[in-house]
């Protein structure tokens, strides 16, 4: 089961870096390409004051983080347990 959904684009360097770091930490997550899914772009815009800023992570509790560090993700996941 994934802990959150990462909204990203294929060309986003920050997205690639965070995906690699999360994979190395063994943290499971879903990835949605906002260029392929317009409804996902709307989710990202609502979390970022109308901007399509990626990576945007949305957690099960409805909260979101934009371009977080691995430490920030781990801290957030600790609060969801």
C-alpha positions in Angstrom: 0.0 0.0 0.0 1.4 3.4 -0.9 1.8 6.1 1.7 1.0 9.0 -0.7 0.7 10.1 -4.3 3.5 12.0 -6.0 2.3 14.3 -8.8 5.1 14.8 -11.3 6.2 15.3 -14.9 8.7 13.1 -16.9 11.0 16.1 -17.4 11.2 17.3 -13.8 14.6 16.8 -12.3 13.4 17.4 -8.8 10.8 14.7 -9.3 13.5 12.2 -10.5 15.8 13.0 -7.6 13.0 12.6 -5.0 11.7 9.4 -6.5 15.2 7.9 -6.3 15.7 9.0 -2.7 12.3 7.6 -1.7 13.0 4.3 -3.5 16.3 4.0 -1.7 14.5 4.6 1.6 12.0 1.9 0.8 9.1 4.3 1.0 6.2 3.2 -1.3 4.2 5.8 -3.2 2.1 6.2 -6.4 3.2 8.5 -9.2 0.8 10.4 -11.4 2.1 12.3 -14.5 0.1 15.6 -14.5 0.7 16.0 -18.3 -1.1 12.8 -19.0 -3.9 13.3 -16.5 -5.5 16.8 -16.6 -7.6 16.1 -13.4 -4.3 15.5 -11.6 -3.0 18.9 -12.8 -6.0 20.4 -11.1 -5.2 18.7 -7.8 -1.6 20.1 -8.0 -3.0 23.6 -8.8 -5.3 23.5 -5.8 -2.4 22.6 -3.5 -0.1 25.3 -4.9 -2.2 28.5 -5.3 -3.0 27.8 -8.9 0.6 26.7 -10.0 1.5 23.4 -11.5 4.5 22.9 -9.2 6.0 19.4 -9.1 6.8 17.3 -7.3 3.7 17.7 -5.2 2.9 15.0 -2.7 -0.6 14.4 -1.4 -1.2 12.2 1.6 -4.1 10.2 2.7 -5.1 12.9 5.2 -5.5 15.4 2.4 -2.4 17.4 3.2 0.2 18.2 0.6 3.9 19.0 0.4 5.6 20.7 -2.6 9.2 19.7 -3.4 9.9 18.3 0.0 13.1 16.7 1.2 13.2 13.0 2.1 13.5 14.1 5.8 10.3 16.2 5.4 8.5 13.2 3.8 9.6 10.9 6.6 8.6 13.4 9.3 5.1 13.7 7.7 4.7 9.9 7.4 5.6 9.6 11.1 2.6 11.8 11.9 0.2 9.6 9.9 0.9 6.4 11.8 
